[in-house]
Amino acid sequence: MTQSYLSHLECSGCGKQYSHNQIHTFCPLCQSPLLSLYDLKRARQNVDRDEITRRKKGMWRWHELLPVLNEENQIFLGEGDTPLLSLPHLEKELRLSNLFVKDESSNPTGSFKARGLAAAISKAKELGVKKVIIPTAGNAGGAMAAYAARAGLRAHIFMPKDTPFANIEESRMAGAEVILIDGIISDAAGMAGEKARAEGWFDVSTFKEPYRVEGKKVMGYELAEAFDWQLPDVIIYPTGGGTGLVGMWKAFAELEALGWLEKTKRPRMVSVQAEGCAPVVKAFQKGAVFCDFWTNAQTIASGLRVPKSFADHLILQNIYDSEGTAIAVSDESILESQKQLASMEGIFAAPEGAATLAALKELIKQDWVHPEERIVLFNTGSGLKYLDHVS
Amino acid sequence: MSSNILYIEDNPDNMMLVQRALESRGYCLLKAVNGLSGLQVAQQEDVDLILLDINLPDIDGYEVARRLRSSSKAALVHVPIIAITANALKGDAEKALDAGCDVYMSKPINIRELWARVEAFVPMP
C-alpha cells in the first residue's frame, strides 16, 4: 500500500517545482507559498474513497493524500473527524432549511489549528527538523506546542501579550518557550523570522512552510464525505491567515481530479473578517489581487487580527473563482452571535466561529444566500479558550 | 526609456532579489545601502519611485521618508515611496505611512505583489 502519493512541491506564484524530500519554506525565487502536489492519476486508480470512510477515525485516514511518507512519523493526538452539526433552532430563526456548523472545537488543543500543525510537525519530524518556531495569534501556538512535544521537537513561540490566557498557558505547559510581545501577529512574525534565520529554527508560520495547508484541507474532504460526496452550496469561513479556505479549495480540486465527487459543483466561499481588521474584504471590494497591510488592527477575535496574510493572493483567487464574497462583521455582532450559538444550539464557539453566524445574518439581509441552500458555518475553536476576552 | 527605481536597502540578498525582479520587467534599479546615500542618490538622479527599507544602518527609513518629503527638490515631495520592512517592531506600517510613505509591504517580498505595486505607480517600460 502506498502511504502517500505526494509527488513534489510547486510554487503557487511562479510554478517552479521543488523536491518534497528536502526542507523548504517558501519559493526563494518569487517568495510565494509552496503547495504540495500529488500523483492523483495513480491515486485515482489505487485508492478507494469508501475504504477511507471505513478506516479508524482521524485526519490520517486520508494518508494517501497527505504529505507524510512514513506512517511512523504521523503525530496523532486525535485531530480530524470533527462533527458536522445541524442547527435546527437557528434554521427556524433565520428561515433556512439546510444550515450546518462544522465544529472544530473538538480537535486537540480545542481548535482547527491542530490539523495544520499535525501535518506540519509530522512532516518536519520526517525531514529531520529538531526545533520549530511560530508567530501566533494564539491557537496555532498552542497546537504547535502540543504536537512538537509529542514529536520530541523543541518549540519556540512569539505571541501578542494580550493573547488569550489559555493559549499562553497551554503552550508553556507543553514545554514551549513563549515570548509575549508588545504587538500583534505581524510583529511576532518579524521576530520569529529573525530568530529562525539567526539560530536555525524551522519557521512554521502560516504558508511559510508547505504542509499546514495539507492538514487543513482535510476539512474539505470531511465535508464532501459527510454530504455523500457532494459539496455544500455555501461555506462561511473566518479568515485570518486563510489556510483553511485555501486548503478546502485545494481539497475540492483534488476530489474532482480523483473522480470522487458525485456532483462537481463547488461551494461559494465566504471569507469573514472583523471590521477592525478586514484586509481581504477591502481587497475583494476593490477587485484587487493582493491585500494592503491593515493598519491598527483591532478585534476581540484574536485569530482574525491578521493585517495581511502571506497567502492573500491565494485567498482572493479562491473567493473570485468560487463566485464567493468577503464580509466584515463588528465585534458586537460577533459577541451577540456567540451567545446565540450557545443559547440556541449549545455550541460555545470561539469568536472567530461566531463571526460566521454574524456574517450569515448579513448575507441573508443582502439576499446573497437562498433559504433552501446548504450552508456550512465553520466554528474554528472552543469559546472556552477565550473566557478572559468574552466575559 | 526605462524608469528609474531607487532601492534603499542594506541587505544584499534582498537587493539582489529585487534587482533581478525589476530589471526583468525593464526597470532600471538605482541602489543605495544606507539612508544617507539613498538621500544623496535621490537628490542627484531622476527617480520615478523609491523602495525604502525601514531598518537601515544609519538613519532609519522613517527619517529618510520625512527628509524626502521635505526636500527642496520638488519631485521628491511627491515621488511614490513603498516602505518595505521585516515588521519586527510594533506599528512599523503606521509609522511608515505617517512618515510619508505611500504603501507598506512586509518581508518576505512577494515578487508578483512587488510588480503589481510598482506598476500601479510606474507603468512597465
Contacts between the chains, C-beta under 8 A, distances in Angstrom:
chain1	res1	chain2	res2	distance
A	13	B	110	6.8
A	13	B	111	7.0
A	13	B	112	5.3
A	14	B	111	7.8
A	26	B	108	6.7
A	29	B	111	7.5
A	30	B	21	7.8
A	30	B	110	6.9
A	30	B	111	4.1
A	30	B	112	6.3
A	31	B	17	7.5
A	31	B	108	4.3
A	31	B	109	5.8
A	31	B	110	5.1
A	31	B	111	5.9
A	32	B	110	5.7
A	32	B	111	7.6
A	32	B	112	6.8
A	181	B	90	7.8
A	182	B	90	5.6
A	183	B	89	7.6
A	183	B	90	3.8
A	183	B	91	7.6
A	184	B	90	7.9
A	186	B	87	5.2
A	186	B	93	7.9
A	186	B	106	6.5
A	187	B	87	6.0
A	187	B	88	7.1
A	187	B	89	6.9
A	187	B	90	5.2
A	187	B	92	7.8
A	189	B	87	6.9
A	189	B	106	7.8
A	190	B	85	7.6
A	190	B	86	4.7
A	190	B	87	4.2
A	190	B	88	3.6
A	190	B	89	7.5
A	190	B	92	8.0
A	190	B	106	7.4
A	190	B	107	7.9
A	191	B	88	5.7
A	193	B	86	6.5
A	193	B	107	7.6
A	193	B	108	8.0
A	194	B	86	6.6
A	194	B	88	5.8
A	208	B	108	7.8
A	289	B	112	8.0
A	289	B	116	6.3
A	290	B	110	7.4
A	290	B	112	7.9
A	290	B	113	4.6
A	290	B	116	6.1
A	290	B	117	7.8
A	292	B	103	7.4
A	292	B	104	7.8
A	293	B	93	4.9
A	293	B	104	4.8
A	293	B	105	7.2
A	293	B	106	6.5
A	295	B	93	5.0
A	295	B	94	4.8
A	295	B	97	6.6
A	295	B	104	7.7
A	296	B	94	6.3
A	307	B	93	7.1
A	308	B	106	6.7
A	310	B	108	7.7
A	310	B	110	7.7
A	313	B	110	7.3
A	313	B	112	7.0
A	313	B	113	7.1
